[in-house]
């Protein structure tokens, strides 16, 4: 279901005409909304994810609503060979990308002492390794062809304040923050910009099921830990992503921009409050998260 219209965006129609954008994890949530914004503004958009049926349905939903070109591609970015195949397919389907959004992620709340190696890898292999290899696969082609491009990675404010009970994600996002800073210098003089966005709460079904088990996406619209008193709206994040992708932001490089209503500045934005949970609460959370994981696995086998 489409979320945005041209009236939700700050930009003139056709701003992104001629741009070609890939958004990882683009079939749902924030990724789909960013894809929608780019499509509305005239870009050709590619979205990828492990659940082929989901990204294909999302691409159809967006093109039915707005026209243009949006292509859904099944790709497990934990597998470098799969990334190479996907990027080669995109380049063959109209030429080089002009922008990449590293949005694909995995996360769930857990006491760190309860984490398994498999659970840690499930997150780090997507967020840390996967985002690097997608960036590298695009970067090698841009550099070889002398093309300019913009890379935007979706992080969290945990890169500055830490992430208790989400340690694998916080570690992986911090790694992407350093990648952003490093490649902004290494590749910036060849026309490839790297920036990042650190969102606060933007409730989506997939993330909320693992980070706020049992709570609906409407459950925390008002939050006293956020100076502005509310969660983010999808159009607000989409507008920021468009700005960083567009050549109009050509002098912005190596930056991570928080969009969290100021919550990390007053100590919000994490899960430290879960320190008061006991075994019963954690067992209930694990059961709820497992149900969400099983639902996702079922969609990947359809």
Secondary structure by P-SEA (a helix, b strand, c coil): ccccccccccccccccccbbbbbccccccaaaaaaaaaaaaccbbbbbcccaaaaaaaaaaaaaacccbbbbbbbccccaaaaaaaaaaaaaacccccccccccbbbbbcccccccaaaaaaaaaccaaaaaaaaaaaaaaaaaacccbbbbbbbccccccccccaaaaaaaaaaaaaaaaaaaaacccccbbbbbbbbcccccaaaaaacccccccccccccccccccccccaaaaaaaaaaaaccccccccbbbbbccccccccccccccccccccaaaaaaaaaaaaaaaaaaaaaaac
